[in-house]
């Protein structure tokens, strides 16, 4: 599938971001997922995401490695090797870099769904996994106040999904547990962030965030059995 990126290699620079979608570089507005896609219907999809610093991807190899562990957990084959996925991710970042302003950066995301389950009377052109690689601008200006003033943390009433039910070590589109917890917290204080407790009442994680505590000169963080092993967390 990697060779198919050549179909988009001559695309001129535009004011719209582009993405890699099932073998082609296309404008973001042209990335269209069928309504019968299992990622849309059931959350049957995985993703991973890193950010750029000064336009360069941060620890991309580690993020791609985690993506493929998530794919194995869901038994989805994207039809691409990790090296090919990394090369596509770098290509998408390069094609969108000209849209960054001074001091701006991207999230770079890879998203893979199981695709469409065949039903009688279907007439779709493609039934394999839907694969998207995209860039999203980081909300650095909006979050600048958090770096200056800190973030208020609230633990919601919802507990994190227990690892015996669904592994937190796989990064999946099944995010409702975290989404509902975040909505509960923001209904109380819009600028607060949710950090969920696990089933044992210990701190676990939030939506897109690991947590650390400093106590008696020691740096503490939840055990990986209960949280996604964040790449930035490992760097700390």
C-alpha positions as CSV (number, residue, x, y, z in Angstrom):
1,X,0.0,0.0,0.0
2,X,2.9,2.4,0.6
3,X,3.6,2.8,-3.1
4,X,0.1,4.2,-3.6
5,X,1.2,7.4,-1.8
6,X,2.8,8.3,-5.1
7,X,-0.7,9.1,-6.4
8,X,-0.7,12.2,-4.2
9,X,3.0,13.1,-4.6
10,X,2.4,15.9,-7.1
11,X,-0.4,17.6,-5.1
12,X,0.4,21.3,-4.9
13,X,0.6,23.0,-1.5
14,X,-2.8,24.2,-0.4
15,X,-4.3,26.2,2.4
16,X,-6.2,23.0,3.5
17,X,-4.4,20.3,5.5
18,X,-4.0,17.0,3.8
19,X,-4.2,13.4,5.2
20,X,-3.2,9.9,4.1
21,X,-6.4,7.9,3.5
22,X,-6.3,4.3,2.4
23,X,-3.3,4.7,0.2
24,X,-3.7,8.2,-1.1
25,X,-2.8,11.7,0.0
26,X,-6.1,13.7,-0.1
27,X,-7.4,17.0,1.3
28,X,-8.9,16.5,4.8
29,X,-12.4,17.4,3.5
30,X,-12.1,14.3,1.1
31,X,-11.6,11.8,3.9
32,X,-15.0,10.1,4.0
33,X,-15.8,7.1,6.2
34,X,-18.8,4.9,5.3
35,X,-21.5,5.0,7.9
36,X,-21.3,1.2,8.2
37,X,-17.6,1.4,9.3
38,X,-17.2,-0.6,12.6
39,X,-15.1,2.2,14.1
40,X,-18.2,4.5,13.8
41,X,-20.8,2.0,14.7
42,X,-19.0,0.3,17.6
43,X,-15.8,2.1,18.4
44,X,-13.9,-0.8,16.8
45,X,-10.8,1.1,16.0
46,X,-7.4,2.0,17.4
47,X,-5.3,5.2,17.1
48,X,-2.1,6.7,18.3
49,X,-0.9,10.3,18.4
50,X,2.3,12.1,19.0
51,X,3.1,15.8,18.8
52,X,5.7,17.8,17.0
53,X,8.3,20.1,18.5
54,X,9.5,22.8,16.1
55,X,7.8,20.9,13.3
56,X,9.6,17.6,14.1
57,X,7.7,14.5,15.3
58,X,8.4,13.5,19.0
59,X,9.4,9.9,19.5
60,X,7.5,8.7,16.5
61,X,9.0,5.2,16.6
62,X,7.8,4.6,20.1
63,X,4.3,5.8,19.3
64,X,4.1,3.6,16.2
65,X,5.3,0.6,18.3
66,X,2.4,1.3,20.7
67,X,0.0,1.6,17.8
68,X,0.9,-1.8,16.6
69,X,0.5,-3.3,20.0
70,X,-3.0,-1.9,20.1
71,X,-3.7,-3.3,16.6
72,X,-2.6,-6.8,17.8
73,X,-4.9,-6.5,20.8
74,X,-7.9,-5.8,18.5
75,X,-6.6,-8.2,15.9
76,X,-6.7,-5.6,13.1
77,X,-4.2,-5.8,10.2
78,X,-3.7,-2.3,8.6
79,X,-1.8,-3.8,5.6
80,X,1.2,-1.7,6.4
81,X,4.4,-2.4,8.3
82,X,5.5,-0.2,11.2
83,X,8.2,1.3,9.1
84,X,5.7,2.2,6.3
85,X,3.3,3.7,8.9
86,X,6.2,5.9,10.3
87,X,7.2,7.0,6.8
88,X,3.6,7.9,5.9
89,X,3.3,9.9,9.2
90,X,6.5,11.8,8.4
91,X,5.2,12.5,4.9
92,X,1.9,13.9,6.1
93,X,3.7,16.1,8.6
94,X,6.0,17.4,5.9
95,X,3.1,18.2,3.6
96,X,1.3,20.2,6.3
97,X,4.3,21.9,7.9
98,X,3.9,25.0,5.7
99,X,0.6,25.8,7.4
100,X,2.2,26.2,10.8
101,X,2.7,29.7,12.1
102,X,5.6,30.8,14.4
103,X,5.6,28.8,17.6
104,X,2.9,26.4,16.3
105,X,3.0,22.6,16.2
106,X,0.9,19.6,15.3
107,X,-0.5,16.4,16.8
108,X,0.2,13.6,14.3
109,X,-2.3,10.8,14.5
110,X,-2.8,7.4,13.0
111,X,-6.3,5.9,13.0
112,X,-7.3,2.4,11.9
113,X,-10.8,1.0,12.0
114,X,-11.8,-2.6,11.3
115,X,-13.7,-1.4,8.3
116,X,-17.1,-2.6,7.1
117,X,-18.9,-5.8,7.9
118,X,-20.6,-7.2,4.8
119,X,-24.4,-7.3,4.9
120,X,-26.7,-8.5,2.1
121,X,-27.2,-6.0,-0.6
122,X,-24.0,-4.0,0.1
123,X,-22.2,-2.3,-2.8
124,X,-19.2,-0.7,-1.1
125,X,-16.0,-0.3,-3.1
126,X,-13.8,-1.3,-0.2
127,X,-14.2,-3.6,2.9
128,X,-10.8,-3.6,4.4
129,X,-9.5,-1.6,7.4
130,X,-9.8,2.2,7.0
131,X,-6.5,3.8,7.7
132,X,-6.1,7.6,8.2
133,X,-2.9,9.5,9.1
134,X,-3.6,13.2,9.9
135,X,-2.3,16.3,11.5
136,X,-4.2,18.5,14.1
137,X,-2.9,21.9,15.3
138,X,-2.0,21.9,19.0
139,X,-4.1,24.3,21.0
140,X,-1.0,26.0,22.5
141,X,-2.5,29.5,22.9
142,X,-5.7,28.2,24.5
143,X,-3.6,26.1,27.0
144,X,-1.0,28.8,27.8
145,X,-2.9,29.8,31.0
146,X,-2.5,26.2,32.3
147,X,1.3,26.5,32.0
148,X,1.1,29.8,33.8
149,X,-1.5,29.1,36.5
150,X,-1.7,25.3,36.7
151,X,-4.7,23.1,36.2
152,X,-7.4,22.3,38.7
153,X,-7.9,18.5,38.9
154,X,-11.3,16.9,39.9
155,X,-11.9,13.2,40.3
156,X,-15.3,12.4,38.8
157,X,-17.7,9.8,40.1
158,X,-17.0,7.5,37.2
159,X,-14.2,5.0,37.7
160,X,-11.8,4.0,35.0
161,X,-12.7,0.9,33.1
162,X,-11.1,-2.1,34.9
163,X,-8.2,-3.9,33.1
164,X,-10.0,-7.2,33.5
165,X,-12.8,-5.8,31.2
166,X,-10.8,-3.8,28.7
167,X,-7.1,-3.3,28.6
168,X,-6.0,0.3,29.2
169,X,-2.7,-0.5,27.5
170,X,-4.4,-0.4,24.1
171,X,-5.3,3.0,22.7
172,X,-8.7,2.5,21.2
173,X,-11.6,4.7,19.9
174,X,-13.7,3.3,22.8
175,X,-13.3,6.5,24.8
176,X,-16.7,6.9,26.3
177,X,-15.5,6.2,29.9
178,X,-13.1,9.1,29.7
179,X,-15.4,11.3,27.7
180,X,-18.3,11.0,30.2
181,X,-15.9,11.6,33.1
182,X,-14.6,14.7,31.4
183,X,-18.1,16.0,30.8
184,X,-19.0,15.5,34.4
185,X,-16.0,17.5,35.6
186,X,-16.4,20.3,33.1
187,X,-20.1,20.7,34.1
188,X,-18.8,21.6,37.5
189,X,-15.8,23.7,36.4
190,X,-15.2,24.3,32.6
191,X,-11.4,24.7,33.0
192,X,-10.9,21.7,35.3
193,X,-9.4,18.4,34.1
194,X,-10.7,15.0,35.1
195,X,-8.4,12.4,36.6
196,X,-10.3,9.1,37.2
197,X,-9.9,6.7,40.1
198,X,-9.4,3.0,39.3
199,X,-11.7,0.4,40.7
200,X,-9.6,0.3,43.9
201,X,-10.0,4.0,44.5
202,X,-6.4,4.9,43.4
203,X,-5.5,7.7,40.9
204,X,-5.3,6.3,37.4
205,X,-5.4,8.7,34.4
206,X,-7.4,11.3,32.4
207,X,-8.4,11.8,28.8
208,X,-5.0,12.0,27.0
209,X,-3.1,12.5,30.2
210,X,-1.0,10.5,32.7
211,X,-0.4,11.9,36.2
212,X,2.6,12.2,38.5
213,X,2.9,13.1,42.1
214,X,5.9,14.3,44.0
215,X,6.0,13.1,47.6
216,X,9.0,13.2,49.9
217,X,11.3,13.8,47.0
218,X,10.1,10.8,45.1
219,X,8.2,10.9,41.7
220,X,5.2,8.6,41.8
221,X,2.8,7.5,39.0
222,X,0.2,4.7,38.7
223,X,1.2,1.2,37.7
224,X,0.8,0.3,34.1
225,X,-1.8,-2.3,34.8
226,X,-4.3,0.5,35.3
227,X,-3.2,3.1,32.8
228,X,-2.1,3.6,29.2
229,X,1.7,3.5,29.2
230,X,2.3,7.0,27.8
231,X,5.4,7.6,25.7
232,X,5.9,11.0,27.4
233,X,5.4,9.2,30.7
234,X,8.2,6.9,29.9
235,X,10.5,9.8,29.0
236,X,9.9,11.3,32.4
